[in-house]
Amino acid sequence: MSNEELDQLRQELDTLNLDILDLINKRAEIAHQIGQVKKKQGMNRFDPVRERAMLDTITDHNEGPFEHSTVEKLFKEIFKASLELQEDDHRKALLVSRKKKPEDTVVTVRGEEIGIGDPSFIMGPCAVESYEQVAKVAEAVKAQGLKLLRGGAFKPRSSPYDFQGLGLEGLKILKQVADEYDLGVVSEIVNPADIETAVDYIDVIQIGARNMQNFELLKAAGSVDKPVLLKRGLSATISEFVNAAEYIISRGNENIILCERGIRTYEKATRNTLDISAVPILKQETHLPVMVDVTHSTGRRDLLLPTAKAAIAVGADGVMAEVHPDPAVALSDAAQQMDIETFNQFMKELK
């Protein structure tokens, strides 16, 4: 074969490459349109039956020289790229997406800016038990220069026989103590009907792990002018977590703090398994601040400090942990709460 013939074949190959590229891009445009239709109809983007049927049709028309297995492999890559295009389009559409808003959202609570780079801390007892109990913790929190106090007034417990919290009376105690020590209040609300009342007593609405997909609660929290701290569900994927936040922001409230609090796995050494990798993923994919609850993720006092250090090292915007004046007599989660002395040492190490 002469050089002239070789050059001619190469030119034909170059032309075919561009023809194939044009066809692949046209196919991608159609796949993109199909993805939009599926989204409107609430359908899954991936349809394995449809993919198998397309592959069978393609191989039925394959006359070589490629083997059927090679043709299938090539087209599977094209199908995969089209599916990723549909998923990327879905992520772009989300209001919480980093692609929708490149700059970080900063949530301000009582002068505390969450999401500016310096870690914030939310500390307090698991459950509000009395004025004296909350006041002792608030005094310690204030002495450390912190601005946010947590405490459970409504306690969704695994067992109906466990302490369920003081309810509205607990919120009143939190409000009284917070005002005395000039602290912001973070407390969980479990019923959409309680939000209207709760906003008079708290500065941040916490939505707990068990309510991450309580969609009516999410919509109610998104409809008020209060920051929301949203915890990841016990077995929720990151995608499900992000979509739960989308429910809130879709109602107009973008002051959302995501909180990784561990997920349920087969591991029994800790209460849950802290998914530390979720922090950088959430920071990359959303514009929302991300905190880590080291108490509920580990369930162990001896692991609170190292996991808090890990959270900050990996880029978390803050740490949440539980503090009680006397954990041994706590009405809930006695084994995982820090006493005041341990809390002071905890903060000293982190600072």
C-alpha positions, 0 to 999 in steps of 0.5 A: 500500500502506497503512502497516498492510499494510506493517507486516503484511508486515514482521511476516511477514518477521520471523517467517520470519527466526526460522523460518529461523534455527531451521532453520539451527541445527537443520541445524547440530546434525545437521551437528555429529553427522555430524562426530562420526561421521566423526571416529570413523570416520576420515573426511574432514569435507569430502565434495565429491561429497555437497555437489554432490548436495545442491546439485543437489537444492536447485536441482531444487526451486527455483521462484524467484524466486531464480536457481539461482546465487543459491540455490547461493551461499546454501547454500554459505555454510551448508555452509561454516559447518557444516564450520567448526563441525565443525572447531572442534569437533575443535580444542576436543577436542585436549588441546593446544588453547588452548580446552581449556586457556586458560592457558600451559603452562610447561616447566621444565628445570634451572630454566629456565622456557620459556613465561613471556614471557622468551625462552629459548635452546638452543645447542650443536653440530649433532653431538657430535664429542668431549668437548673440542668440547662442553666449549668450547661449554658454557663459552661457553653458561654464560658467557652465563648460559644453561642449556640445551645442545643436541647431536646424538648420533643424526643422521638425515641425508639421505644414509646416507654422512654422519656419523650421530653417536656414538650412546650415546657422544655422549649420555655426553659431553653428560651429562658436560659438562652436569653439569660446567657445570650445564646441561640437555641437549637431544638428538634421539632417533630410535628409540623403543627408545632412549628408555628409555636416553636419559632417563638422559642427557638432560633434553629429548627432541628429536624432529626434523623427519624424525620428526615423524610417527613415531607410535611415537616420539611415543607413546614420548616421551609415555609418559616423564616428560621434556619433549619438543621437537617440531620441525615436519616439512619439509613439514608443515602447522600442523594436522599439526604440532599433531596430532603434539603431540597424540600426545605429550600423549595419552600423559600428557606435556604438557611439550611445546615446539613448534619451528618450523624452517622448511618446504620450499618452492621457494625456494633462497636459504635452506636452508628457508623460515622460517614466522614466522607459524606462531609467533603461530598456534601461540601462539593455537591451543595452550597450548604454548611455541613456539621457533624454530630459526634455524639449520635454517630459514635454513642461513646464519650471516648470517641467524641474528641477524635471524631470531632478532630476528624470532622474539622480536618475533613472540612466540616463547618462545625461539630455538635455534641451533647453535654450534661451536668451529671450524665449518670442520671440523665433521662436519655443517652446517659452513656454518650453525654460529656460532663462539664469537666470533659466538655471543657477539656474537649473544647481545649483540645479542639481550640 
